[in-house]
C-alpha cells in the first residue's frame, strides 16, 4: 500500500493528535495487530514517553510473548513484560462468562502501579470500533480503571487497522486474530496453569505443522480442533501424527469441528452465571 484513502488518513491524523495531547502513554501490547499499531503510533508521536507492556501470564503462549518482544524492538518503543496473576483470583479461575473482566482488571491494576512508578499519566489498550458489538467484559474494567481505547475513540475498524498497519510496514498487518488461552475452555470449566499449558502445547503442535488460524478447544479429555474449512483436508492428512502427539499431552479423544474455525465459539450456547466481586 502506497497511500491512504482520505477517510482513513483523517482517522490516522485524529489518532496522532489524540496521543500527542496525552503527552505520555503506556500501551498494553499483546502482540496482536490492534495493540501493535497503537504502540507504533504512540512511539512515532511520543518517542521515549511511550511504553509498551505485555502481560506475562500462563494464558499467553510463549511464542506470542516472544513475538511481542520482537515487534516492540522493531518499532523501537520501550518494552516491558510484567507478571500478572489472574489465576490467583478465584473469580477468574472459575471461568464465568465475564472472565475477561477479571483478567483485564488484573492487568490494568498492574499497569496503573507501573504508571505511578514511572511517572506516566495515561494508559491505553487496543480495543477498536468493531469490538463494541462483541462480548467484551474487559471494556468494563477499562472504564473502571480509566484505561483509554484510542483506536475505538478515533473510530478505527479492524479493516482500518489492518490497512494502516500495512501502510506503516508492520509485519503483523495480516496476523490472524488471537485470544488468550483462557478462551479455549467452556464457561464454568475451571482454568488452571496445568490446563493452560496443555492447550498451549496442543496449539504449538498445530503451529509447527503450518496452521495459522486455528483453536484447540478443551473439553475435559477431548480436544476439539477448529481450523479454516480450506485446511480441513490438511488436518485430516496429518491425523495420525496429531492424534499421537495430542494423546501424549493427556487427551483421550481428538475431534475436528466440522463448522471450522469460529471466533468466539465458546460464547455460543449456554453460559454460567456471571460472578461479581
N, C-alpha and C positions, 0 to 999 in steps of 0.2 A: 504494500500500500504506500503510495507516494504523497497522498494528500487526504485531508479530512473533509467530509461534507460540511456545509455551513452550520447545520443544526448541531452536529457533534462537536465542531470547533467551538461553538458558543458554550456548550456544556463544559468542555475542557477548560475554557477561559474562566468560567464560573467556578469550577473546582480549584483552579490555581489561585484565584482571588480569595476564595474562602479559606484556603490553607494559609495563604500569606497573612490574612487578617488574624489568624490564630497566633502566629509568631513562633510557636513550637508545637510539637506533636509526637506522641507515642502511638505507633500503629501496631495493633495486634495482627501479626502476619502469619497465617497458617501455611502459606506456600501455594495457595490457590490463586487463580488469575485475579480475582477481585482484590484481595489484600495485597498482592504483589504490585498491582497497578497503583493502588493507593500509596504504598510505600515509595514507589518510584516517583510519583508526582510530589509527594511530601519532601523527598530528598532534593528533587530538582528545584523546589521553591525555597526550602528552609535550610538545606545543607546540614551542618552539624547540629542544628536544632530539631532534627528529625531522628527518631529512634524506632527501629523495628524490633518487635519482641515476639518470639514464638513460644507457645506453651509446650513444655517438655513433659508429657504425661503418657501413661500406658495406652491411652486412647488414640495417640498419634503414632502411626507407623514410623519406624526408624528411618526408612527411606524417604518419607515426607519431611522429617526433621532435617535430614542431611541436605535435601533439595532446597529447603527454605534457607539454610545457611549459605548454600552456594549461590542462590538467587540474590540474597542480600549483598554478598560480596561483589557480584556483577553490577548491581545497581550502585554500590558504593556507600550505602547507608549503614550507619552503626547498627549492629545487630546483637541481641542477647537471646538466649533461650533460658527460660526460668521454669523451675519445677512447680507444677500445680498438683494439688492433692484432692481432686474432686472425688476420688474413690474412697477417701476417708469420710465423706459426707454420706450418711445412710440414706438421705433423701435422693441423692444421685444414684447410689449403688442399687437402690430398689427399682430403678428404671421405670419411673412413671412416665406418662405421656408428655410431661413438661420437663423431662430430664435435662434438656439443653439449657433450661433456666439455671439450674444448679451448677452446671459446667461453666457457663458464661459468668455467673456470679463469682465463682472462684477465680476465674481469670481476671475479671475486672477489679476485684479486690486487690489482687497481686499487682496489677498494672497501676492502680491508684497508689499503692505503697511505693512502688518504684518511682512514680512521678514526683512524689514528695521528696524522696531521697535525692533525686537528680534535678529538681527544680523545674519540672515541666508542668504546664497548666492543663494541657488538653490531651484527651485520649480518644482514639477512633478505631473502628473496625470496618470490615469490608462488606457490610450489608448493602445491597443495591436496590434499585427501584422495583425490580421484579419480585424481590423477596417478600414484599409486603403482602402478597396474596398466598404465601406458603405458610406452613405450620412452623412458626418461629418463636418459641418461648424465650429464646435468648434475647429477643428485642426488649422484652420486659426488663431483663437485667440491665441492658444498656441504658434504658430510660432511668432506672433507679440509681445507677452509678454515674450518670451524666457522661456517658460514652457516646460520641457522635458517630454518625454514619454519613460522611461527606459524599460518597457516591450516590446514596439514596437522596440526599438533600439536593444534589445537583441533577437529579432525575436520570442517572445513568442506568440504562437497562443492561442486561447481560450481553446483548449484541453490541451495544455501545462500548462496553468494557473490552470485549474481545477485539473490536476494531481499533480502539485506541492503543491497546497493548501491542497489537501488530504494528501500528504506526510507530510506536516507540521502541520497536525491536525487542520486546520482551519474549523470551523463549516459551513462556507458558501461555501465550495468547490463545492457543487452541487446546490447552490442557483439559482433559475431561473433568467434569465435576467430581468433587470428592467430599465425603462427610466423615466425621470421626468414627472410629471403630465401634463406639457405643451404639451407633445406628444399625448395627448388624443383628441386634437382639430384639425379639418381640417385647413390647412393653410388658412389664411385670416380671420378666426374667432377670434375676439378679446379675449385676455386672461385677465381675471380679478381675483382678490382674491376670490370673491364670487363663480365664476365658478370652480376655482381650488378646493375650499372647497367642492363644490357639488360632483365633481368627486371623491375626496378623500373619502368622506363619502360613496359613492356608492361602491367603491372598498373595503372599510373596511367591508361592509356587506358581500361581496363575500369571503373575507379573513376569516371572522368569521364563514363562512359556510364550511370552509375546502378547498377552492380552492387556488391554489398557483401560477399557471401560467395562467394569465388572463389579460384582459384590459377592461375598460369601456370607449368606445369612445363617445364623447359628440357631438351630432348633434342637437343643439338647445333644443327642448323639447323632443328629442328622445335619449335614452341611448342604444348604440349598444354594446352588450356584446360579447367578444371573450373569449372562453375557449378552451382547448385542445379537439380534437374530441372525445377522450375516456371519457371526462367528460360532454359531452352534455346531456346524459341521466340524469345524476345527476342534471344538471342545470334545465332541464325540470321538474324533480320531485319536485323541490323547487320553481317552477314558481310562485305559488300563493303568497308565502312569499316574494319573490324578487320583484314582481310587486307592492305589497302593500308598502314595505319599500322604494322602489325607487320613488314611487309616493309621498310619504311623503317628499322626498327630492326636489320635484318640477318637476320631469319628468312626461310627459303625456304618452309617448309610450316607451315600453321596448322591445327590439328585441335581438334575438340571431343570431350572424353571422354564417351562415352555413359553411363558409370557415374555421371556427375555429380561434384559436389564430395565429396571424401572426406578427412577429416582424417588426416594421416599416411600418405597413399597411397604415398609413397616408401619407407615402412618394409616394404611388402609385397614378396614375391618374394625373389630372391637379393640379398645384400649383400656388400660387400667385406670382407676380413679386418680385424678390429679392430686398430688400431695402438696401441701403448703406448709411453710415453717411459721 
